[in-house]
Amino acid sequence: MEEFFERINKPYFQGLFILAILGLYFYLRNSTVNKKNPRFYLALSFLVVVVFYEFLAAYFLAFKKYNQFFHELISDVPFKGYNIWVFNIFNYLISKILLVSWINHFITNPKLKKSISFLLIGFITSSLIIFLTKYEEISYFLTIIPFLGYVLSIIASGLFFVDLITSGSYLPINPIRFIPFWIITFNLFQNVILLLADIASDYLAFNKIQLYNLFNYISQTLYILMLISIVVIFLNKGLFIEKKVETA
């Protein structure tokens, strides 16, 4: 247990823990209407999943026997001490599905909405096929699914901005005061950075380690900013900074 607490005794984990507590607390203080709104409960689900898998990954690094137990349940590959399966399932798959689904609830153009839904179904289907056929091993370093997830998230964010510019529903609003605008902006930048880092990972890891670490630091910072913005939605009890403009 001491090793686990050493691993999470870092500002990143402390920030995640605080945001999870605040997010759940302020979400529960919202009206029943808000809590039943997918724009709220999907945001909470994303926040909880992110905090959960980050702490779970740290836990399994500290308690390798439990890591090995779950590893052997889902994989035929010999256990080597990795916890990568946690990220493969919860980060590259579940959190991406939740976040893209959440973004899609802000698309007003039916064609764009259907496009994202179609791409999301394609992503889920492709991921399941890759896992079930063991084309890529769920307990090892993936290449295809993370790439597809980054691209899907970038496309969904891009289509949101297209809709924001072209839809009459968004013309009267001030995007700067629209909290989801910031979450989706942070998400877009984060996924672009992760995609570039992933493409050049071998080169950066062996030749430009400082730049590689910088990419990771920026990615973590953007992730925290996304989660802070989600908590602000719950605290504000609405999607806009001005409370009474819109509450759901």
Protein Blocks (a to p, Z undefined) as FASTA:
>chain_A
ZZmmmmmmcfklmmmmmmmmmmmmmmmmpcfklmmpmklmmmmmmmmmmmmmmmmmmmmm
mmmmlmmmmmmmmpcbdcehiaklmmmmmmmmmmmmmmmmmmmmmpfblklmmmmmmmmm
mmmmmmmmmmmnomaafkbccfklmmmmmmmmmmmmmmmmmmmmmpmklmmpcfklmmkl
mmmmmmmmmmmmmmmmmmmmmmmmmmmmmlmmmmmmmmmmmmmmmmmmmmmmmmnopabf
blmlpgZZ
